[in-house]
Amino acid sequence: MKTLKIYDPAMCCSSGVCGTDVDTELVQLAGFLKNLDACSVKVERYNLSQDPAAYTTGVIAEALKEKGTKALPLVMVDEDVVASGAYPDLEKLTDLLGSSVAHIALETPDCGGCRGCN
């Protein structure tokens, strides 16, 4: 099973629909994550304003020490940093997670949960 870790900058929510400006990039990412096969990808998502302790150790702490908040968002697949300072596009995430795992997330509007885990 792959692990996708997303360390978001401080924001009120991760959906991208808070306030008066809708962030379409965050809306698309939220939909992509919702439709990932939970049996194949474990998603861990952290928000600096809500989960500050998650930013105090390891790679994320080093990145913040070196670049400050310009390192955010920071995205990891397993233990590898795949993006820092910007979210990767969904096609890149699909490639990184494995096309069979993420293809469904790109094509399926709402999977309703885990597929093929029995």
C-alpha positions, -999 to 999 in steps of 0.1 A, spaced: 0 0 0 13 35 -9 11 64 15 3 99 3 11 126 28 1 162 21 13 190 44 -9 220 35 -1 256 45 -23 272 72 -58 275 58 -93 272 72 -101 240 53 -86 217 27 -116 217 3 -108 250 -14 -143 264 -11 -139 285 20 -144 322 19 -152 343 -12 -126 328 -35 -128 292 -46 -95 276 -52 -102 253 -81 -68 235 -77 -78 225 -41 -113 215 -52 -99 192 -79 -73 177 -54 -101 171 -28 -122 152 -55 -91 132 -66 -83 122 -30 -119 113 -22 -120 89 -52 -87 71 -45 -89 34 -37 -86 34 1 -73 -2 -1 -43 8 -22 -35 43 -10 -34 56 26 -39 94 26 -26 115 54 -34 152 51 -22 179 76 -31 215 79 -5 238 95 -32 258 114 -50 226 127 -21 201 131 10 221 139 27 191 157 28 172 124 52 198 111 78 195 138 97 164 128 114 147 99 114 159 63 87 185 68 106 202 97 138 203 77 119 218 47 103 245 69 137 253 85 153 257 51 125 274 31 100 286 57 63 284 47 74 287 10 80 249 13 42 244 16 24 226 4 47 197 7 36 163 -8 52 130 -2 46 95 -17 58 69 8 90 86 21 98 106 -10 91 143 -14 74 147 -48 64 184 -46 72 213 -25 58 249 -28 30 238 -51 6 209 -54 15 184 -81 -10 181 -109 -33 152 -108 -17 134 -137 17 135 -119 0 121 -88 -16 94 -109 19 84 -122 34 85 -87 7 64 -71 5 39 -99 -18 42 -128 -41 14 -117 -46 30 -83 -52 65 -93 -68 61 -127 -101 55 -111 -98 87 -90 -94 107 -122 -123 90 -140 -148 83 -113 -168 112 -98 -176 93 -66 -166 57 -60 -185 52 -27 -155 37 -10 -131 9 -13 -131 -13 -44 -119 -48 -46 -106 -53 -11 -121 -85 -2 
